[in-house]
């Protein structure tokens, strides 16, 4: 029941935290500017006017202002980080106690036990 809205909220949060919304808005602004510039002149002139940075549309200005305000907020939040108490000046590392070694397998003892006698195989036809 709540799966679809939950997924939409997660996607929206990811888009906003990664700054993809600015990319989407900038793409819309560039497309609009390119179409407007192309209708008044040649394609090469439209591309140069769109991407030179001197002929900004109102949407491009709003995007630039939004990015600047976001960067200012990030600078403020960087100063409000958690601080941990200073650590001790000397660290002493102590090696763990060695594990008790298990006795080595005694292959000689295993070989000294005789195998149980096995009767010889009998033939069926005897």
N, C-alpha and C positions, 0 to 999 in steps of 0.2 A: 504494500500500500504506500509506504514512504520511500520506496527504493528510487523511483524516478526523481522526485524532488531532492533527495539526498545526493544523488549523482550530479544533478544540475548544480547544487550548491558547492560540491567539491570541485567541479570543473570551473565554476565562477571564481572560487577562492584561488585556484591555481593560476588562472588567467590574470587575476589582479595582483597576485604576489610576484609573478614573473615579469610583469610589465607588458604583457602581450596586448592589452587593451590600447596602449599607446601605439603599438605597431599597426593594429587594425585601423585606428583612427587616422594615422599618418598615411596609410595606404589609400583610404577613402579620400583624404585631402589631396594627395598626389594625383589620383585618378581624375578627380574633379578639375584640378588645375590643368592637367594635361589635356583634357577634353575642351576646356574653355580656351586654352592657348592655341590648340590645334585648329579650332574653328575660326580663329582670327589670322592665322598665318600658316607657315610650313611646319612639317612635323619636327624637323631638326631644331627649328627656332622654338617650338613649343616645349621640346624636351629640355633645351638649355634654360628657358625661362622657368620651367617647373622645378628643376633641381639645382639652380645656381645659388639659392639661398637669399637672393636680393629681392625677389618678387614673391613675398609670402602672402598667402590668403588668410582670411580671418581664422579659419580652422587651424592652420599651421601655427599661427600666433598663440591661439588658445592651447594647443598641444605643447608648445615650448614653455608657456607659462605653467601649465600643469606639471610638466617634468621638473621644472625648477623648484616648484613648491614641494614636490615629493622629495627632491634631493635635500632640501632644507630640513624637512622632517627627519630624514635618515640621519643627518648630522647631529640633530638634537638627541635622537634616541641612542646614538653611539656613545654619548657622554653619560648616559644613565644606566650603564651596564652594571651588573652585580660585581662586587669586589669581594675577594676571599681574603681571609686573614693571612698574614705572611707565614710562610712555612719556616720550620726550624732551619738554622744555618747549616747544621751538620746532619747528614744522613748516614746512618750506620746500617750497612747491609750485613746480615748474618746468614751464613750458609746453612741450609737445612741439614738435619742429621742424616747420615747415610742410611739407606734402607738396609735391613738385615739381609745378607746374601743367602740365598737358598743353597742347600748343598748341591754340589755337582752330581749329575746322575752317575751312578756307579755301573759302568758298562761291564766291568770285570765280574761283578757279582752276578749280573744277569746272565753272563756267559757260563758261569760256573755251575749253575743249576742244570742238571741233565734233563733232556727232553723225555717225556714219558715214552715208554716203549710202544711201538706201533706194530701190530701183527702184520706180516707180509700179506700182500693182496693174494687172494686165492682165485684160482681160475674156476670158471663155471663148469668146465668140461672135465674136470679131474675126478 
